[in-house]
Amino acid sequence: MGTNGHASTLGEVAALAGVSKATASRAINGRHKVSPQAQAAVLDAVRELGYTPNGAARSLVTRRTGSVAVILPESDERVFTDPFFARLLHQVARSLREHDLQLVLLLAQPGDETRLLTYLRGRYVDGAVVASHHRDDHLAEHLSDVGLPCVFIGAPWTGGERVSVVDSDNTGAATQAVRVLLESGRRRIATIAGPGDMRAGHDRLQGWRQQLEAAGLDSSLVAFGDFTEDSGAAACAQLLDAAGDLDGIFAASDLMALGAMRELESRGIRVPDDVAIVGYDDLGVAERTRPPLTTLRNPIGEMATEAVRILLEAIDHGGRGAPRRVVFVPELVRRDSV
Amino acid sequence: MGTNGHASTLGEVAALAGVSKATASRAINGRHKVSPQAQAAVLDAVRELGYTPNGAARSLVTRRTGSVAVILPESDERVFTDPFFARLLHQVARSLREHDLQLVLLLAQPGDETRLLTYLRGRYVDGAVVASHHRDDHLAEHLSDVGLPCVFIGAPWTGGERVSVVDSDNTGAATQAVRVLLESGRRRIATIAGPGDMRAGHDRLQGWRQQLEAAGLDSSLVAFGDFTEDSGAAACAQLLDAAGDLDGIFAASDLMALGAMRELESRGIRVPDDVAIVGYDDLGVAERTRPPLTTLRNPIGEMATEAVRILLEAIDHGGRGAPRRVVFVPELVRRDSV
């Protein structure tokens, strides 16, 4: 507020500094050279008057807002119960903080896409990290049309060639999971798969199937969940009812593995003696199950760091430059469930 | 993009529509009357050219971004583990969706305040709902200085007279908790208090103390936690080591009560036979403890709805108008832990 109680204007700043409004504006926005004397006089006037440049006005000049969005096209329930999102956000927030950028979290449920895109077209953020893509959201195409610098964590279903992607090898990781079960002598290996409309769900199922077919074994024992614990318990019950002789399970998330272990325990089936189980994620759940869970470590922290690095580069280059692609390989973590 | 491959400008839209740029701008921003013919011509031109009004430019005219911030001055770890925040966000998101407003979540750890305020000064959001205030953050004063319409959920420590507040009666609720314990015949009643620098922690401790003093009983059995389960277990251990004869506990969150029950069980102390316990929140944890927890229902859903209602009113009135204050009264939910 100015000393007379109203919000100061650029004109008042310029008058007090003894420069033109254009010079005051250039000095404040800091993208054009002004003389050191003018710069100092303007900054003194800004301090004296408590002048706050309007950010929307400033971003017209600098084309920067100092903020980056994380877009999660998921319900808030899932975001708040799956450690995947907490880890992702923690790491993105840490990386952005190092660059003094404000993290802006945008959740978008099905049906919210139009509003989300309207918001993003408004350029209230400088760029976006997008994670958790469903088959029909077409976010890669939409964001590419909007022209907002963005990096996808996990390959989108469509339009992936138009945006930068930091991915992990879900298919390869799932084949590793099945190999561990095969090496321990299991032959009736089921899977609790993730949602078929999500890349991670689809690709892990593919890996499981490929490895079983390569071993000449039955690849029909499939039940689907939605990555949550309860869905894992329900899927496990389905599998046991359909195939009482199964001796191995690959669950596409640790939470679903945890649910499956609950169901197995309730039926008096021992892990790993009767049924061995491999999970996916290793984000704080796997080491606390009984017995601790053999799993694939989802490199979400490294992926998030890399995504921010690529995004900031893209923002610095004004969103131009060819899309980038980086793939991380999940590591097997051996514990006691196999 | 225009048909010639570059982003269309307002000038091109105006030329194609056969109107002035000022008329095109008024037609697009929709706040000023233009003739139906001009309106139709401009909208046709917008469609034909694929023109996207720059949001930052538009918000200079309309002073609206179509988005509302939820500000949580907490670490991401706490936001993702405490059901309070999930419930709050769920309800705010639902209320905003009804008004076609985009929710923008801003987390701010200690040390992030300057960046957060810079972002808010930029007016990239139309207003803010703020929850979870620590003693020294002075957010109410800062936001009031910035002039951004805002509503606090829970009274801030300072500056509360300058902003609208939707509060709940934490002190009164805590006295209810103690009365239930007294009615069940308990006389050595401890409390596991929340952080002393948070209003909810402070006020619930006050209520516990007032009610014990009114009954002429010892009000020295206090241990502090940070609302998390582990901190509740640690605080309970402290209390039991200091006062082996305690027969009642009021925990300032259900998560802390859950931790306390874990500690009691590990020592072979029965709930409610040996020690009765009352929690606080009733947000999905209390009904699943063994035994189910008697608790105070935190009306966070209602508070969030009311906060959004007041905020949207304030935004509609350009942020003018006297600060509002609404207080909800938490309800006692009787289960089996007393």
Chai-1 contact restraints between the chains, C-beta under 6 A:
chainA,res_idxA,chainB,res_idxB,connection_type,confidence,min_distance_angstrom,max_distance_angstrom,comment,restraint_id
A,T52,B,R121,contact,1.0,0.0,6.0,A-B,restraint_1
A,G55,B,R121,contact,1.0,0.0,6.0,A-B,restraint_2
A,G55,B,G122,contact,1.0,0.0,6.0,A-B,restraint_3
A,G55,B,R123,contact,1.0,0.0,6.0,A-B,restraint_4
A,A56,B,A56,contact,1.0,0.0,6.0,A-B,restraint_5
A,A56,B,S59,contact,1.0,0.0,6.0,A-B,restraint_6
A,A56,B,L60,contact,1.0,0.0,6.0,A-B,restraint_7
A,A56,B,R123,contact,1.0,0.0,6.0,A-B,restraint_8
A,S59,B,A56,contact,1.0,0.0,6.0,A-B,restraint_9
A,L60,B,A56,contact,1.0,0.0,6.0,A-B,restraint_10
A,T65,B,Y124,contact,1.0,0.0,6.0,A-B,restraint_11
A,S67,B,Y119,contact,1.0,0.0,6.0,A-B,restraint_12
A,D76,B,L89,contact,1.0,0.0,6.0,A-B,restraint_13
A,D76,B,H90,contact,1.0,0.0,6.0,A-B,restraint_14
A,D76,B,A93,contact,1.0,0.0,6.0,A-B,restraint_15
A,F80,B,A86,contact,1.0,0.0,6.0,A-B,restraint_16
A,A86,B,F80,contact,1.0,0.0,6.0,A-B,restraint_17
A,L89,B,D76,contact,1.0,0.0,6.0,A-B,restraint_18
A,H90,B,D76,contact,1.0,0.0,6.0,A-B,restraint_19
A,A93,B,D76,contact,1.0,0.0,6.0,A-B,restraint_20
A,D100,B,R115,contact,1.0,0.0,6.0,A-B,restraint_21
A,Q102,B,R115,contact,1.0,0.0,6.0,A-B,restraint_22
A,Q102,B,Y119,contact,1.0,0.0,6.0,A-B,restraint_23
A,V104,B,V104,contact,1.0,0.0,6.0,A-B,restraint_24
A,L105,B,L105,contact,1.0,0.0,6.0,A-B,restraint_25
A,R115,B,D100,contact,1.0,0.0,6.0,A-B,restraint_26
A,R115,B,Q102,contact,1.0,0.0,6.0,A-B,restraint_27
A,Y119,B,S67,contact,1.0,0.0,6.0,A-B,restraint_28
A,Y119,B,Q102,contact,1.0,0.0,6.0,A-B,restraint_29
A,R121,B,T52,contact,1.0,0.0,6.0,A-B,restraint_30
A,R121,B,G55,contact,1.0,0.0,6.0,A-B,restraint_31
A,G122,B,G55,contact,1.0,0.0,6.0,A-B,restraint_32
A,R123,B,G55,contact,1.0,0.0,6.0,A-B,restraint_33
A,R123,B,A56,contact,1.0,0.0,6.0,A-B,restraint_34
A,Y124,B,T65,contact,1.0,0.0,6.0,A-B,restraint_35
A,Y124,B,Y124,contact,1.0,0.0,6.0,A-B,restraint_36
